[in-house]
Amino acid sequence: WRNLLTVLLEAGDWVGAEATAREVLALSPDDPDGVRGLGYALIRQDRSREAAEALRASLERREDPGARALLAQIQAGLRTEKGMTEQRLAYFNVRYDGVAHEDVGREILRQLERHRVTLIQAFDFEPRATIPVILFSQQGYYDATGAPAWAGGHYDNFDGRIRVPIGGLTTALTPEMDGTLVHELAHAFIASRSRGVAPRDVHEGVAQFMEGKRLASLLDREQLNALADGRIRGVMGFYLGALSFVEFLMAERGQGGINDLLQALGDTGDVESAFRKVYGRGYGQVRNDWANRFRRDYGS
C-alpha cells in the first residue's frame, strides 16, 4: 500500500491517494507515510480542515516532525482564509473577503472558466483536481504569500492554490488582471501535466506565452541587445530569458512539442530524459543552443 500511495501522490491522483492512505492507516493507524499522505491528498482536494484534523489526531497519539510541519503549513493557510466567502463550482473553488468583493469574485470566476477552456485546447490536457482560487485584499495577499510587491498573482505548488490580490478592482477587470489569471492558471496546468517536474524557466516561459506575451513586443532592439549581452539581470532578466527560451522551443517543435515535453516530464520524472525524448538532446544542450542563437541574433 505504501508504494502505491507514493505512486498516486507523484501522479497527482489525489482521490486515489486519499483512499490508499486510508488503507495504510487501517492497517497501521499511525503510520507516518500514511498520515502525511492522507494530509497532503486532502489539501490538494481543497479539504484543508479535514487534513488538519487528521494530522492533529495522529500527532496527539504519536509525534512526527513531518506531520507537524505539514500541519503548520495547513494552519497558516487556513488563518489567511478565515471568514472568507466561498463559491464552489465544478472546476474552481473561489474564496474572497465577503460581500464587498462578491461581484468581482463572480467576474473572476467567469474569466477563469473561459481561460480554462482555452488552456485545455492549447495543452490538450485537463487537470483532474478542482483548483482553489483565493482573492485577497492587497495587504492580505502579501501577508499570505510573501510574494514581492511587483507580483500580480501566485500559484503555489504545495497546495495547488492560485492566490490573487484584488484590492480596488471592479467587475470591469483590467487587462493586467486578466493576464494574471491566464498566467497563474497556466501554472496550474503545467504543474499538473508535468507532475511538478517542469523546471522553473519552462514554467515561467510557458505561462507568459499563454498570457500572450512575446519578446518582440516587450523589448526594442536595444533592449534585446542588452538581454542577449547579459545586461538585464535579476528577476526581470530571468522572466525575459524564460520567455525567450520557450519561444525557441516553440519555433523548434511548436505547441505540440511543449505538450509532449510536459507529458514526458510527468512520465519520466526527469528533466534531462524528457528533453532528450522530445527535442533529441538534453536540457543543458537545448539551453546552450538557445543562448547561442539568441546571442547571435541580438548580441553585440
Backbone bond lengths (Angstrom), bond angles and torsions (degrees), N, CA, C in turn:
res aa  C-N    CA-C-N  psi(-1)  N-CA   C-N-CA  omega(-1)  CA-C   N-CA-C  phi
1 W - - - 1.460 - - 1.524 112.24 -
2 R 1.358 115.58 -37.44 1.473 117.80 -178.18 1.519 110.95 -63.94
3 N 1.340 116.83 -42.62 1.467 119.97 179.81 1.527 110.77 -62.88
4 L 1.318 116.35 -41.74 1.467 120.25 178.23 1.524 110.25 -63.99
5 L 1.334 116.99 -39.41 1.467 120.88 178.15 1.522 110.51 -59.51
6 T 1.326 116.76 -44.64 1.467 121.01 178.95 1.525 111.02 -60.51
7 V 1.326 116.26 -45.29 1.470 121.27 -179.81 1.530 110.80 -61.20
8 L 1.317 116.88 -44.42 1.465 120.73 -177.90 1.523 111.93 -68.40
9 L 1.329 117.18 -38.41 1.467 120.01 176.70 1.518 110.71 -64.62
10 E 1.338 117.03 -42.92 1.461 120.61 179.21 1.526 111.20 -66.03
11 A 1.334 116.47 -30.96 1.468 120.73 -179.43 1.523 112.34 -81.25
12 G 1.340 116.91 -9.08 1.460 119.64 -177.48 1.518 113.16 74.02
13 D 1.334 116.98 21.29 1.466 121.18 176.11 1.526 107.19 -89.29
14 W 1.334 115.43 84.14 1.469 119.62 -170.62 1.523 111.98 -71.38
15 V 1.321 118.15 -34.25 1.468 120.61 177.84 1.526 109.81 -66.74
16 G 1.331 115.76 -46.27 1.459 119.83 177.77 1.517 112.30 -63.84
17 A 1.339 115.85 -38.86 1.465 120.09 179.12 1.524 110.86 -65.07
18 E 1.330 116.91 -39.98 1.472 119.72 177.67 1.528 110.55 -60.76
19 A 1.331 115.98 -48.01 1.465 119.78 -178.69 1.527 111.28 -61.32
20 T 1.331 116.21 -41.22 1.463 120.27 -178.93 1.521 111.20 -69.98
21 A 1.335 117.04 -40.33 1.468 120.09 176.79 1.522 110.47 -60.04
22 R 1.316 117.21 -38.73 1.472 120.12 178.36 1.529 110.82 -66.90
23 E 1.329 117.36 -33.63 1.468 120.36 174.76 1.529 110.57 -64.65
24 V 1.337 115.90 -43.68 1.468 120.31 177.66 1.522 110.08 -58.79
25 L 1.332 116.44 -45.31 1.465 121.13 -176.18 1.529 111.92 -73.29
26 A 1.324 117.69 -24.43 1.466 119.95 175.19 1.525 110.40 -66.14
27 L 1.329 116.03 -33.15 1.467 121.10 178.39 1.518 111.97 -82.75
28 S 1.344 115.76 -35.54 1.468 121.17 -177.71 1.524 107.70 -144.80
29 P 1.342 118.71 94.06 1.468 122.76 -168.59 1.520 116.21 -56.63
30 D 1.322 118.07 -24.55 1.463 119.36 -178.33 1.530 112.32 -117.29
31 D 1.330 116.19 23.82 1.462 119.48 176.99 1.534 108.93 -58.49
32 P 1.352 118.76 121.00 1.471 119.97 -174.06 1.525 113.59 -60.92
33 D 1.336 117.55 -38.55 1.469 119.54 178.28 1.526 110.72 -65.69
34 G 1.329 115.88 -39.87 1.455 119.91 178.93 1.515 112.50 -65.85
35 V 1.344 116.35 -42.27 1.466 120.93 -179.99 1.522 110.69 -63.91
36 R 1.339 116.06 -49.34 1.468 119.24 -178.84 1.523 111.03 -66.90
37 G 1.344 116.31 -39.80 1.459 120.09 179.07 1.516 112.14 -62.44
38 L 1.346 116.39 -42.02 1.461 119.96 177.65 1.525 110.42 -64.03
39 G 1.335 116.19 -45.31 1.465 119.86 179.77 1.513 112.02 -58.13
40 Y 1.342 116.54 -46.16 1.465 119.26 -176.98 1.526 111.42 -70.50
41 A 1.344 117.16 -39.30 1.467 119.86 178.50 1.526 110.88 -61.77
42 L 1.333 117.17 -36.75 1.462 120.54 178.35 1.526 111.40 -69.96
43 I 1.334 116.76 -40.59 1.472 120.23 177.17 1.524 110.06 -56.69
44 R 1.328 115.73 -46.95 1.455 119.68 -174.86 1.530 112.44 -71.95
45 Q 1.319 117.25 -10.67 1.465 120.96 171.15 1.528 111.13 -98.59
46 D 1.337 115.92 14.14 1.464 122.32 179.81 1.526 111.22 60.77
47 R 1.305 115.42 42.02 1.469 122.37 178.18 1.529 108.78 -123.75
48 S 1.332 114.23 55.08 1.461 120.32 -172.71 1.523 112.92 -64.26
49 R 1.324 117.69 -35.83 1.471 119.35 179.91 1.527 110.89 -64.41
50 E 1.325 116.57 -42.06 1.468 120.01 176.16 1.521 110.58 -62.71
51 A 1.342 115.98 -40.91 1.463 119.90 179.16 1.524 110.66 -61.14
52 A 1.335 116.10 -45.23 1.463 120.40 -179.82 1.526 110.97 -62.50
53 E 1.323 117.11 -41.95 1.465 120.48 179.67 1.524 111.24 -63.63
54 A 1.334 117.02 -42.85 1.461 120.58 -179.97 1.526 111.09 -63.92
55 L 1.323 116.37 -42.42 1.462 120.28 180.00 1.525 111.20 -67.89
56 R 1.329 116.71 -42.62 1.470 120.25 179.40 1.527 110.92 -60.86
57 A 1.334 115.80 -44.49 1.468 119.95 -179.10 1.524 111.03 -61.33
58 S 1.311 116.29 -41.67 1.465 119.78 179.03 1.527 111.51 -67.61
59 L 1.340 116.50 -41.28 1.466 120.44 -178.27 1.526 112.16 -67.77
60 E 1.320 117.12 -25.86 1.468 119.48 175.47 1.525 111.10 -66.89
61 R 1.324 115.98 -26.78 1.465 120.39 -179.60 1.521 112.32 -94.27
62 R 1.349 115.58 -34.45 1.468 118.95 -173.96 1.518 109.40 -153.18
63 E 1.321 116.27 125.40 1.465 120.32 -179.88 1.528 110.41 -75.40
64 D 1.331 115.20 137.70 1.469 121.07 176.36 1.523 107.85 -147.25
65 P 1.334 118.50 117.66 1.474 120.71 -176.52 1.524 113.33 -57.72
66 G 1.340 117.28 -38.36 1.463 120.07 179.96 1.514 112.01 -64.64
67 A 1.335 116.29 -44.38 1.464 120.41 178.25 1.521 110.81 -66.60
68 R 1.336 116.64 -37.13 1.466 120.84 179.13 1.532 110.45 -63.74
69 A 1.334 116.77 -43.63 1.469 120.69 179.55 1.528 110.93 -65.76
70 L 1.332 116.29 -39.88 1.466 120.48 178.84 1.528 110.30 -64.29
71 L 1.326 116.52 -42.30 1.465 120.54 178.28 1.527 110.85 -61.39
72 A 1.327 116.92 -41.09 1.470 120.34 179.81 1.525 110.97 -61.71
73 Q 1.335 117.03 -41.06 1.469 120.28 178.12 1.525 111.38 -64.23
74 I 1.316 115.94 -42.41 1.467 119.90 -179.68 1.520 110.59 -64.56
75 Q 1.329 116.38 -44.55 1.464 120.24 -178.67 1.525 111.59 -63.29
76 A 1.332 116.39 -37.22 1.469 119.77 177.73 1.524 110.28 -62.49
77 G 1.330 116.84 -42.74 1.459 120.47 178.13 1.517 112.48 -65.11
78 L 1.324 116.46 -41.16 1.464 120.25 179.38 1.523 111.61 -63.83
79 R 1.320 116.69 -36.48 1.468 119.70 178.99 1.523 111.18 -62.37
80 T 1.334 116.76 -40.15 1.473 119.52 -178.24 1.526 111.94 -70.15
81 E 1.337 117.69 -21.94 1.469 121.53 -177.38 1.527 112.54 -101.85
82 K 1.323 117.43 4.47 1.465 121.34 -176.04 1.533 110.88 -60.62
83 G 1.322 116.55 131.43 1.462 121.57 175.99 1.511 114.99 80.46
84 M 1.327 118.00 3.67 1.463 119.78 -178.19 1.528 111.59 -77.24
85 T 1.335 114.89 149.66 1.462 121.94 172.29 1.527 108.29 -80.56
86 E 1.330 117.09 145.68 1.461 120.30 -175.45 1.520 111.35 -128.93
87 Q 1.339 115.16 139.80 1.465 122.08 169.40 1.520 107.60 -122.06
88 R 1.325 116.92 123.91 1.466 121.15 179.27 1.524 109.42 -109.07
89 L 1.316 115.50 123.91 1.459 121.28 175.50 1.528 108.40 -122.94
90 A 1.318 115.91 -175.62 1.463 119.72 -174.84 1.524 112.45 -62.15
91 Y 1.336 117.13 -37.50 1.463 119.63 -171.34 1.522 113.76 -115.77
92 F 1.326 117.26 -15.87 1.466 121.19 -177.59 1.525 110.27 -137.00
93 N 1.319 115.78 142.16 1.458 122.41 165.76 1.524 106.32 -111.85
94 V 1.323 116.70 114.73 1.466 120.71 -175.73 1.525 109.39 -109.06
95 R 1.340 116.33 131.29 1.464 121.88 177.21 1.521 109.01 -123.83
96 Y 1.327 115.79 143.77 1.465 119.90 -179.54 1.518 109.11 -153.36
97 D 1.337 115.24 168.63 1.461 121.73 -174.81 1.527 112.17 -79.14
98 G 1.330 116.93 73.26 1.453 121.44 167.33 1.514 116.76 70.38
99 V 1.326 114.73 -164.82 1.469 122.91 -172.07 1.518 112.17 -59.99
100 A 1.320 117.45 -33.27 1.469 121.16 -176.00 1.521 111.82 -57.74
101 H 1.328 117.57 -28.91 1.461 120.72 -176.45 1.528 112.57 -112.62
102 E 1.326 117.42 13.84 1.465 119.63 -174.77 1.525 111.85 -62.31
103 D 1.331 117.75 -46.50 1.466 120.80 -179.20 1.524 111.12 -64.94
104 V 1.334 116.19 -41.52 1.468 119.96 177.71 1.521 109.89 -63.69
105 G 1.330 116.44 -42.03 1.461 120.38 179.14 1.511 112.07 -59.32
106 R 1.336 116.03 -42.41 1.466 119.52 179.05 1.521 111.61 -64.90
107 E 1.336 116.75 -40.70 1.464 120.07 -179.72 1.524 110.93 -67.52
108 I 1.316 117.07 -40.43 1.466 120.22 177.13 1.524 110.11 -62.77
109 L 1.308 116.80 -39.70 1.464 120.74 177.71 1.526 111.09 -61.63
110 R 1.336 117.15 -42.12 1.472 120.59 177.60 1.526 110.91 -60.80
111 Q 1.334 116.00 -44.00 1.463 119.90 -179.12 1.533 110.97 -66.96
112 L 1.325 116.66 -39.72 1.465 119.80 178.26 1.525 111.13 -61.56
113 E 1.324 117.02 -41.45 1.466 120.53 178.34 1.529 110.27 -61.65
114 R 1.333 116.18 -41.99 1.472 120.27 179.30 1.526 110.82 -64.61
115 H 1.331 116.56 -45.54 1.462 120.33 -179.21 1.532 111.32 -67.79
116 R 1.321 116.18 -32.88 1.465 119.50 178.30 1.531 110.60 -59.55
117 V 1.321 116.92 -45.11 1.469 121.09 179.53 1.527 110.21 -61.42
118 T 1.336 116.63 -43.67 1.469 121.16 179.53 1.524 111.02 -61.51
119 L 1.327 117.04 -43.80 1.467 120.66 -177.47 1.526 111.84 -71.22
120 I 1.325 117.70 -33.69 1.468 119.87 175.25 1.526 109.67 -60.23
121 Q 1.322 116.19 -42.28 1.466 120.02 179.01 1.525 111.12 -67.05
122 A 1.329 116.78 -40.86 1.467 120.39 -177.89 1.520 111.66 -68.25
123 F 1.328 117.02 -46.86 1.467 121.21 -175.62 1.528 112.85 -87.19
124 D 1.348 116.87 -10.37 1.462 121.00 -174.64 1.531 109.83 52.42
125 F 1.324 114.57 45.23 1.468 121.05 -173.53 1.520 108.66 -162.74
126 E 1.336 115.17 147.69 1.463 120.37 177.18 1.522 109.37 -133.55
127 P 1.337 118.60 123.04 1.472 120.06 176.80 1.527 110.49 -59.46
128 R 1.330 114.95 142.55 1.467 118.84 -179.27 1.525 112.10 -77.43
129 A 1.321 116.27 -35.61 1.464 120.10 -171.82 1.525 111.65 -82.31
130 T 1.327 115.62 146.57 1.460 121.20 169.61 1.524 108.71 -64.97
131 I 1.329 117.07 139.96 1.469 121.21 -175.95 1.526 109.58 -102.69
132 P 1.334 118.27 118.33 1.465 120.37 175.11 1.532 110.39 -75.88
133 V 1.324 116.52 135.33 1.466 122.43 178.05 1.526 107.27 -124.65
134 I 1.332 116.42 119.43 1.455 121.62 -175.75 1.525 108.66 -111.02
135 L 1.338 116.27 121.74 1.465 122.60 -177.68 1.523 108.86 -104.98
136 F 1.324 116.19 119.08 1.458 122.26 -173.96 1.522 111.74 -112.02
137 S 1.328 115.11 157.65 1.457 119.52 160.11 1.526 106.86 -62.88
138 Q 1.328 117.15 163.38 1.460 120.27 -176.63 1.530 111.70 -56.95
139 Q 1.334 117.16 -49.50 1.462 120.02 -177.41 1.524 110.91 -69.40
140 G 1.337 116.22 -39.41 1.454 119.70 179.11 1.516 111.84 -60.54
141 Y 1.338 116.07 -36.53 1.464 120.50 179.23 1.517 111.20 -63.73
142 Y 1.314 116.97 -49.35 1.461 119.37 -177.86 1.523 111.54 -68.63
143 D 1.336 117.21 -32.43 1.462 120.00 175.48 1.529 110.83 -66.24
144 A 1.330 116.52 -38.45 1.466 121.24 -176.01 1.518 112.68 -76.00
145 T 1.335 117.13 -37.40 1.466 120.33 -172.06 1.515 113.82 -102.51
146 G 1.329 116.73 -24.96 1.461 118.87 -172.01 1.508 111.75 69.47
147 A 1.345 116.81 13.99 1.465 121.17 -177.16 1.521 110.09 -70.47
148 P 1.329 117.11 151.07 1.464 120.05 178.37 1.521 111.70 -66.58
149 A 1.321 115.80 161.76 1.467 121.40 -173.33 1.526 112.87 -60.50
150 W 1.362 117.57 -26.96 1.457 119.04 -176.54 1.531 112.63 -82.73
151 A 1.325 117.85 -11.39 1.466 120.17 -173.86 1.523 110.72 -72.87
152 G 1.331 116.95 131.26 1.457 120.97 -179.90 1.507 113.50 -92.63
153 G 1.329 117.65 -9.40 1.458 122.28 -179.59 1.511 108.93 -176.91
154 H 1.329 116.05 171.95 1.463 119.26 -175.65 1.521 109.58 -153.04
155 Y 1.353 116.40 125.85 1.459 121.41 170.25 1.517 107.71 -99.59
156 D 1.333 116.86 128.83 1.460 121.82 -175.84 1.526 109.80 -104.42
157 N 1.332 116.30 115.79 1.460 120.68 179.39 1.520 112.63 -65.14
158 F 1.327 117.17 -23.41 1.465 120.19 -178.05 1.526 111.67 -67.77
159 D 1.313 116.98 -53.07 1.466 119.40 -174.34 1.527 113.75 -113.48
160 G 1.338 117.44 2.36 1.460 120.70 176.76 1.512 114.72 72.15
161 R 1.350 116.87 16.20 1.459 120.41 -178.06 1.523 111.58 -91.31
162 I 1.334 115.41 145.07 1.460 122.12 167.23 1.522 106.52 -100.57
163 R 1.325 116.44 125.48 1.465 121.22 179.25 1.527 108.24 -117.70
164 V 1.328 115.51 130.29 1.465 120.82 -173.87 1.529 109.51 -136.38
165 P 1.353 117.78 134.44 1.468 120.00 173.61 1.523 110.35 -82.84
166 I 1.333 117.18 132.77 1.469 119.54 -177.02 1.524 111.90 -126.20
167 G 1.312 118.18 17.44 1.463 120.91 -179.67 1.518 111.78 -55.25
168 G 1.341 117.77 125.82 1.459 121.70 176.22 1.510 114.81 84.49
169 L 1.350 118.48 -1.87 1.465 119.99 -178.65 1.522 111.60 -75.13
170 T 1.325 115.08 150.16 1.461 121.57 169.54 1.526 107.52 -113.58
171 T 1.340 116.34 -179.80 1.468 119.19 -179.70 1.525 112.06 -68.10
172 A 1.339 117.58 -17.43 1.468 120.60 173.50 1.528 107.09 -84.78
173 L 1.329 116.28 87.69 1.460 120.50 -174.74 1.521 110.79 -64.28
174 T 1.308 116.16 139.82 1.460 120.91 178.05 1.522 109.94 -71.21
175 P 1.338 117.96 156.18 1.467 119.88 174.22 1.522 111.98 -56.86
176 E 1.342 116.71 -34.37 1.465 120.51 179.53 1.527 110.71 -63.87
177 M 1.338 116.72 -43.55 1.462 119.91 179.16 1.518 111.07 -66.62
178 D 1.330 117.02 -40.53 1.455 120.02 178.71 1.528 110.25 -62.51
179 G 1.341 116.27 -41.05 1.459 120.30 176.68 1.515 111.88 -63.03
180 T 1.328 116.36 -39.57 1.466 120.90 177.94 1.524 111.05 -61.32
181 L 1.323 117.03 -41.99 1.464 120.50 -179.57 1.528 111.10 -62.85
182 V 1.341 117.06 -44.77 1.470 120.42 177.11 1.525 109.78 -60.95
183 H 1.327 116.29 -46.73 1.465 122.50 -175.95 1.526 110.78 -59.30
184 E 1.328 116.78 -50.58 1.464 119.85 -176.39 1.527 111.54 -71.52
185 L 1.322 117.08 -35.09 1.461 119.34 176.19 1.527 110.60 -66.39
186 A 1.335 116.83 -37.23 1.468 120.27 175.51 1.524 110.53 -59.83
187 H 1.336 117.44 -40.28 1.470 120.23 176.57 1.529 110.96 -57.73
188 A 1.336 116.67 -40.80 1.466 120.06 179.68 1.529 110.75 -63.51
189 F 1.333 117.18 -41.51 1.465 121.24 176.93 1.525 110.71 -63.79
190 I 1.329 116.66 -47.02 1.470 121.47 -177.70 1.525 110.46 -61.41
191 A 1.331 116.33 -45.36 1.465 120.40 -179.52 1.523 111.19 -63.02
192 S 1.331 116.42 -41.17 1.459 120.19 -179.21 1.526 111.04 -68.89
193 R 1.334 116.84 -45.80 1.467 120.36 -177.08 1.523 111.69 -66.48
194 S 1.326 117.35 -38.88 1.472 121.03 -177.40 1.523 112.17 -91.75
195 R 1.328 116.72 1.41 1.466 122.64 -177.24 1.525 111.41 55.06
196 G 1.323 115.02 37.71 1.456 120.44 175.88 1.510 115.16 78.98
197 V 1.340 117.84 8.74 1.469 121.18 -174.37 1.528 112.64 -94.20
198 A 1.332 118.70 -18.47 1.470 120.98 -176.26 1.521 110.96 -55.72
199 P 1.352 117.91 129.51 1.469 119.87 177.36 1.524 110.93 -65.58
200 R 1.320 115.44 159.20 1.463 120.31 -170.92 1.526 112.30 -61.45
201 D 1.342 117.67 -37.31 1.463 118.20 -178.56 1.529 111.39 -67.80
202 V 1.330 117.27 -35.62 1.463 120.19 175.77 1.530 109.77 -67.25
203 H 1.332 116.27 -45.09 1.470 121.19 177.85 1.529 110.78 -53.35
204 E 1.334 115.44 -55.11 1.467 119.63 -173.77 1.520 112.01 -72.70
205 G 1.320 116.76 -37.49 1.458 119.55 179.96 1.517 112.36 -65.76
206 V 1.335 116.64 -45.42 1.466 120.18 179.94 1.530 110.52 -66.66
207 A 1.335 117.18 -40.92 1.475 119.89 179.26 1.527 110.76 -60.90
208 Q 1.330 117.28 -41.96 1.470 120.19 177.52 1.528 111.04 -65.72
209 F 1.335 116.28 -41.31 1.464 120.44 -179.76 1.528 110.28 -61.76
210 M 1.336 117.00 -42.67 1.463 121.06 178.73 1.526 111.45 -66.18
211 E 1.309 115.82 -28.72 1.465 121.72 177.56 1.528 110.91 -70.64
212 G 1.348 116.36 -16.30 1.457 120.76 179.74 1.512 113.99 102.30
213 K 1.331 116.77 4.89 1.462 119.30 -179.55 1.528 110.39 -77.53
214 R 1.343 115.84 141.66 1.450 122.85 174.38 1.522 107.54 -136.85
215 L 1.321 115.68 138.98 1.463 120.25 -173.69 1.524 111.48 -58.98
216 A 1.325 116.75 -39.79 1.466 120.66 -176.55 1.522 112.61 -64.44
217 S 1.332 117.17 -25.69 1.465 119.67 178.68 1.526 112.11 -92.02
218 L 1.327 116.71 -11.58 1.464 120.71 179.84 1.525 112.52 -93.91
219 L 1.349 116.29 -33.18 1.462 120.91 -173.11 1.520 110.96 -124.71
220 D 1.330 116.06 143.13 1.463 119.58 171.41 1.531 108.67 -86.01
221 R 1.338 115.97 -179.84 1.465 119.86 -174.27 1.530 111.64 -61.00
222 E 1.309 116.70 -40.30 1.464 120.52 -179.49 1.528 110.91 -64.53
223 Q 1.320 116.41 -40.14 1.464 120.02 179.28 1.529 111.44 -70.83
224 L 1.330 116.86 -36.88 1.461 120.03 174.63 1.519 110.76 -61.16
225 N 1.324 115.56 -40.08 1.463 120.78 176.98 1.529 110.77 -62.03
226 A 1.329 116.36 -42.92 1.468 120.71 179.29 1.523 110.95 -63.59
227 L 1.334 117.10 -40.20 1.464 120.50 178.50 1.522 110.78 -66.06
228 A 1.332 116.68 -44.29 1.463 120.81 -179.61 1.521 112.04 -64.19
229 D 1.318 116.71 -32.67 1.466 120.98 -179.76 1.525 113.05 -86.22
230 G 1.320 116.93 0.66 1.461 120.24 178.49 1.506 114.58 79.61
231 R 1.335 116.96 20.18 1.472 120.11 -178.65 1.530 112.82 -92.31
232 I 1.328 117.11 -4.17 1.470 120.74 171.23 1.521 106.31 -108.68
233 R 1.316 115.19 108.56 1.465 119.46 -173.32 1.529 110.74 -115.76
234 G 1.315 115.25 -170.33 1.459 120.97 176.51 1.516 112.37 69.17
235 V 1.325 115.20 -155.30 1.464 121.11 -176.27 1.525 111.40 -61.87
236 M 1.339 116.84 -43.21 1.461 120.15 -179.22 1.523 110.68 -62.07
237 G 1.323 116.79 -43.69 1.453 120.39 178.25 1.519 111.94 -61.28
238 F 1.340 115.97 -40.45 1.466 119.44 179.30 1.527 111.26 -63.67
239 Y 1.328 117.29 -48.38 1.462 120.42 -176.90 1.527 111.40 -63.83
240 L 1.326 116.82 -43.42 1.463 119.60 178.79 1.521 110.71 -65.52
241 G 1.335 116.57 -40.92 1.457 120.42 177.42 1.520 111.87 -63.26
242 A 1.328 116.85 -40.14 1.466 120.82 178.92 1.528 110.86 -63.12
243 L 1.324 116.36 -41.97 1.465 120.10 177.85 1.521 110.68 -63.66
244 S 1.325 116.57 -43.78 1.461 120.73 178.89 1.532 110.98 -61.84
245 F 1.333 116.81 -41.25 1.465 121.33 179.49 1.530 110.65 -61.90
246 V 1.317 116.66 -44.24 1.465 119.82 -179.77 1.530 110.77 -68.90
247 E 1.327 117.94 -35.76 1.466 119.66 174.44 1.532 110.20 -61.34
248 F 1.324 117.25 -36.97 1.468 122.21 176.07 1.530 110.09 -62.94
249 L 1.336 116.87 -44.87 1.465 120.69 177.99 1.525 110.87 -64.10
250 M 1.322 116.57 -39.85 1.465 120.76 178.47 1.525 111.05 -62.99
251 A 1.330 116.41 -40.70 1.463 120.24 179.78 1.525 110.83 -65.43
252 E 1.325 116.56 -30.97 1.462 120.32 -177.10 1.528 112.35 -78.92
253 R 1.354 116.65 -45.59 1.467 118.03 -175.65 1.521 114.41 -138.42
254 G 1.324 116.80 9.29 1.457 120.49 174.62 1.519 114.12 68.84
255 Q 1.337 114.26 -171.76 1.466 120.04 179.39 1.526 111.16 -62.02
256 G 1.327 116.53 -34.22 1.463 119.65 178.21 1.513 111.81 -60.28
257 G 1.332 116.82 -37.71 1.458 120.37 177.23 1.517 111.90 -65.18
258 I 1.332 116.20 -42.11 1.468 120.33 177.11 1.522 109.91 -61.15
259 N 1.320 116.91 -44.57 1.466 120.49 179.70 1.523 111.35 -62.80
260 D 1.341 116.11 -42.17 1.467 119.80 177.39 1.525 110.79 -63.72
261 L 1.337 116.39 -38.39 1.466 120.44 179.39 1.528 110.78 -63.60
262 L 1.328 117.00 -47.22 1.466 119.92 -179.17 1.525 110.78 -61.67
263 Q 1.331 116.16 -40.19 1.461 119.07 177.92 1.526 110.65 -65.87
264 A 1.340 116.99 -42.84 1.465 120.46 179.94 1.526 111.46 -64.53
265 L 1.329 116.78 -37.14 1.465 120.05 176.35 1.523 110.25 -60.67
266 G 1.332 116.32 -43.57 1.456 119.90 178.93 1.516 112.83 -68.65
267 D 1.333 116.64 -37.77 1.469 120.64 -177.58 1.522 112.36 -72.34
268 T 1.344 116.31 -40.53 1.469 120.00 -174.60 1.525 112.78 -93.60
269 G 1.328 116.39 -26.98 1.467 119.35 -174.99 1.510 112.48 69.28
270 D 1.340 117.31 15.52 1.464 120.69 -174.61 1.531 109.61 -138.93
271 V 1.329 116.14 124.91 1.462 121.15 -175.69 1.526 111.43 -65.35
272 E 1.338 116.96 -47.12 1.470 120.28 -178.17 1.528 111.11 -59.99
273 S 1.330 116.35 -48.03 1.468 120.27 -178.41 1.525 111.40 -61.69
274 A 1.324 116.02 -40.57 1.467 119.65 -178.61 1.521 111.05 -64.65
275 F 1.334 117.59 -44.28 1.465 120.18 179.27 1.524 111.07 -64.66
276 R 1.323 117.47 -40.53 1.470 119.42 178.54 1.527 110.61 -62.74
277 K 1.308 116.00 -40.77 1.464 120.16 -178.51 1.523 111.65 -63.49
278 V 1.333 116.88 -39.17 1.467 120.51 -172.93 1.523 112.49 -95.20
279 Y 1.339 117.13 -40.14 1.472 120.64 -173.98 1.528 113.31 -110.65
280 G 1.319 116.63 0.88 1.457 120.33 174.59 1.509 114.87 78.50
281 R 1.331 118.19 4.48 1.450 122.26 176.97 1.522 108.32 -157.01
282 G 1.333 115.44 161.71 1.451 120.27 -173.93 1.517 113.53 -70.22
283 Y 1.324 114.54 168.02 1.467 122.10 -178.44 1.520 111.46 -55.72
284 G 1.333 117.14 -47.87 1.462 120.65 -178.59 1.515 112.24 -60.95
285 Q 1.338 116.81 -40.35 1.465 120.29 -179.86 1.523 111.30 -68.74
286 V 1.325 116.84 -39.59 1.467 119.85 177.51 1.525 110.04 -64.16
287 R 1.326 116.54 -40.97 1.466 120.26 176.73 1.531 110.83 -60.98
288 N 1.320 116.89 -42.73 1.475 120.60 178.19 1.523 111.17 -63.08
289 D 1.328 116.56 -43.28 1.466 120.52 179.75 1.526 110.41 -60.89
290 W 1.337 115.79 -43.33 1.472 119.62 177.70 1.524 111.09 -62.57
291 A 1.339 117.31 -48.37 1.468 121.05 -176.92 1.524 110.84 -61.07
292 N 1.339 116.65 -42.12 1.467 120.15 179.63 1.526 110.89 -64.74
293 R 1.334 117.33 -42.03 1.462 121.01 179.03 1.531 110.55 -64.92
294 F 1.328 116.59 -42.35 1.459 120.12 -177.53 1.527 110.81 -66.40
295 R 1.331 116.12 -41.94 1.477 119.34 177.80 1.520 110.82 -65.53
296 R 1.329 116.47 -39.25 1.464 120.17 179.53 1.530 111.35 -64.08
297 D 1.329 116.45 -39.85 1.462 120.57 -176.89 1.524 113.04 -77.89
298 Y 1.346 117.03 -34.07 1.465 119.13 -169.89 1.525 115.03 -128.31
299 G 1.329 118.02 -10.55 1.462 120.02 -175.83 1.518 113.15 -75.70
300 S 1.326 114.57 168.74 1.474 120.48 -179.81 1.522 110.57 -73.22
